[in-house]
Amino acid sequence: MEPTIECVDVVAVMGGFPVLAGASLRADAGEILLLQGPNGAGKTSLLRVVAGLLPVHRGEARVMGIDLVAEPRRARTHVGMLGHANGLYGDLTVTENVGFWGSTVGATAAEIEAAISRMGLAERLADVPARKLSAGQKRRTALACLIARRAGVWLLDEPHSGLDAVGRDELDAVLRQAAAAGATIVISSHELDRGTKLADRVLTVRGGMCL
């Protein structure tokens, strides 16, 4: 079976500096993969390569069988990425933000409502502008946007950041549910106790390489 994500000896450069120095990674449908390693090791850069946001300088990379070197834009349609920034529009409400991102993949009103409800935002927060939300509420809204996008590949950079204990448990349940439905999930996290319990496999990133 063809892997959902496959990177072979990938080199990526930012500002003339190699942030990946021959990284190789494989992840299959239904798998939750945890990337762990020190700050500056290349974890975020690897996620950005898989998302089609950071060009491959050398090596091979594919997502859902799509060549990231030749067609990064087409590959992005299959990927949902949540980084340190939540990617929300401050003047739009929770419902409007989730609706906007859901509309990019043709999500129905029912799917958008379900995503909002799944992250505990349906009642008093649905009509609140994103700029008025707390850090945890913004994170929940960003995760609802990701659910509504129905991506086949989920890329999450420190996804538990800003969430309380209940929110973290809810997120883990959402990720397990998405993986059970066939999504491929790659998480970068420093919370190794939680991450290793969640993940099917752990990959160490150090010096721009996967060990």
N, C-alpha and C positions, 0 to 999 in steps of 0.2 A: 504494500500500500504506500502511495506517495505521501511523504510528510506534508503537513500543513505549512510549516516553516522550515526552511533549510538554508543555512548560511555556511559557506565553505571558504575558509581562509580569507575572511573579509577584512580589508583595510579601509578605514574611513579617516578623513582628514578634516580638521576645523582650524581655520586661521593658520594654515601651514604646519599644524601639529597633528601627528597621527593619534587619534583618540581610540581607534581600534587597530590592532597590529597583527591581524591574522586570526580573527575570532571565528569559531565554527559552532554551530548550534542546530539542533533538530528538535522539532516538537510536532506531535501528532494530534489528530482530532480527538477531543475529549480529554486532553491532558492539561494539568495545571503544573507549570514549570516555575520554580522560584530561582531568581538570580540573586546571589548574595556575594558580597565583597565590599572592600573599603570604599570610601568616597574617592571619586576620581579614577576608579578602576575601569570604567567604560560601560557600566550597566545601562545608564540612560542613553548613551550613544548607540548601544546595541538595539535598544527599543526603538530609537528614532530611525535606524536603518531599516528595521523590519516594518515600520510604519510608512516607509517611503519618503521620509522627511529629511534624511541625511544621505547624500549620494554615496554609492559604493565606489571607492577609488580603485580598488583591485579586489579580485575574488569573485565569488558567485553567491547570489542570494535570490531566493524565490519564496513567494507567499501564495498559497492556493494554486501552485503551479505557474504563477505569473513571475516573469523575470523582473526583479527590482532594478536591475541595471538598465534594461531597455524600456520598461513600462511602469515606472513607479506610480504614476498617476492612476493607472487602472488598478494596481494593487491596493491603493488607498481605499477604494470603495468597499473592500472586504475587511478593513481594519478599523477598530475603535481604540483610540489611545487616550488615556487619562494620565496627564503628567502632574507636575507640582501646581501648575495653573489649572483652574477649573474650566476655563473656556466658556464662561457664561457671559451673557449680555446683561449688564447691570440694570438697565431700564426696563428689561423684559421680566415678566413674572415667571415663577417656577413653571407654570403650565406653558407659557409662551416659549421659554427656553427649551423645554423638553419637546414641545411641538415642532419647533424649528429643526432640531437635530433629527427628530423622527421623520420629518417630511423629506429629508434628503434621501431616504430609502423607501419612501412611500408607506410609512407606518400609518395604520388606521387610528381614528380617534380612540377606539377602545384599547389599542395597544399602548398609546401614549398615556391614557388614564391608568392603565395597569402598571406601567413603569413608575409613574408618580406615586401610586398607592404602594407599590412594592418597597419603595424607599421611605415610607412613612411620611409623605408630604401632602397627602390628599386632602386633609381637612383644613386646618387653619393657615397653612402655608402656600396652598396652591396659587393664590392670587397675589402673593407678596412679591414685589420686585426683588431681583437677585441682590441688588446692592444693599438691601436692608436685612439680609440673612446673616446669621452667625457663620463662623468658619465651618462648623460641622454641618449646618444646613446647606451651605453652598456645596460641600463635598457630596452630600446626599443627592442634591439636584444634578450635579455633574454625573453621578453614577446612574441616575434615572435617565439622563440623556444617552448614556452608553447602552443601557438596556433597550431603549427605544430604537436605537440604530440597528439592532439585530446583527451585529458584526459577527463574522465567523472567527475572527482573531481579536482577542482582547489583550491590550498591552497596558499594564498598570504600574506606574512609578510611585511607590510609597502610597498605595491606595487607602490605607487605614489612617493616614494623617488627618487630623482635625475631627475624627470621629470619636464619640464616647464608647464605652464598653458595649452597650447595646447595639450601637451602629456598626461596630466592628464585627460583632457576631452576625448581624443581619447581612453585612457585605459578604462574609464568608459563605453564608447560606446561598446568596445570589450567585456567587462564583461557582459553587459546587453544582447548583442547578443548571447554570449555563454550560458547564463542562459536560454534565450528564446529557444535555441536549445536543452535544457535538462540537461546541466551541473549543477553540484552543486558547489557553490563557497563559500569559507570561507575566509574572510579577517581579518587580524589583523592590526589595524591602530589607530594612535593617532589623525588623522584628522577627528574629529567627525562630523563636519559640512558636509564635502563631503561624508564621509562614511555613515552617517544616511540617506542622500538623495539617495544613491546608493542601500543600503541594504533593504531587505524585513523585516529583523528582527535583533535586536541588543541583544547580550548576554554579560553580564559583567563577567569578570574573575578577581577573587581576592583571594589571598592566596591559589592558586592551585585548586580553585573550581569555578564552573560556577553558577552564581546567577541569 
